[in-house]
Amino acid sequence: MPLPWKKRNDEFVVIIVPVSAIKQMIMIDFIGSSALFIIIKKTMYSDPAAFVGSWLFPPLVKFILKRIDAQHLHTAKRRRLISVPS
């Protein structure tokens, strides 16, 4: 009798993460946040402000990049529709 936590299940999920997503995460989360922390700490002499700034930086940058990509996609679709001869 198999144990309940050792069920044999033939189905599995494969998750593929593109290298560009890993590069973006490294650049924004690690390098960008660290650089912003150091810049704020050196200019303002404040650890709490540097912590909050480096904490808010990655989600803000990712949100802005998504909005820019969505705007470019919307503009490209609109241009394509206008440029097609009728």
N, C-alpha and C positions, 0 to 999 in steps of 0.2 A: 504494500500500500504506500503510494507516494505521500510525502509530507505536504501540507497545504501551501507552504511557502516555496516549495520546489516543484510547482506545477510545470508540466511540459506544455509549452505554448509555442506553436510553430510560427505565429505572427510576430513581427518585430517592426520597429519604426527606424528609418534611417534619416538622420538629420544632416543636411549638407550646409556647411557654413562657408560662404565664399571668402577668399583671402582678402578681398577688398574690405569686407566688413571687419575682419580682424585688424587690418592696418588702420582703419578709421577709429576703431576702439582704442588701439594703442596710442594713436596720435592725439585724440581728443581727451580720453580719460586719464592716461598716465602723463604724457608729456605736457599737454595743455594745462591740465589742472595743477601739476607741479610747478610749471612756470608761472602761472597766475598766482599761486600761493606765495612763491618767492617774491614776485613783483609787489604784491599787496603788502606783504610783511616788511619788505625793505622800505617801501614808500610811506606807509601809514604807521609802521611800528605797532601793528595790532594783530595779535594771533587770532582772536575771534573773527575779525573782519576777513582775514586771509582764509580761515577755515570755511566761512560761509561762502565767500567768493569762489573758492575752488570746489565747493560742494554743489553750487548752483551752475557752474560753468558748463559741464558736460550735457545735462539735459537741455539747457538753453541753446547750445550750439547745435545739438541734434534736431531740436524743434525747428530752428531756423533753416537748417539744411533740408529738412523735409518740406518745409513751405516753399523754398526756392525750387526744389525738384518738381513739386506739384505745379508751381506756376509755369515752369518751363514746359512741362508736359501739356498743360492746358493751352499754352500759347502755340506749341507745335501742332496740336490737334486743330486749333482754330486756323492756323496758317494753311494746313493741309486741306481743310475743307474749302477755304476761300480760293486757293490756287488751282483747284480741280476745275477743268473746263466743263461747262454744262451742255 
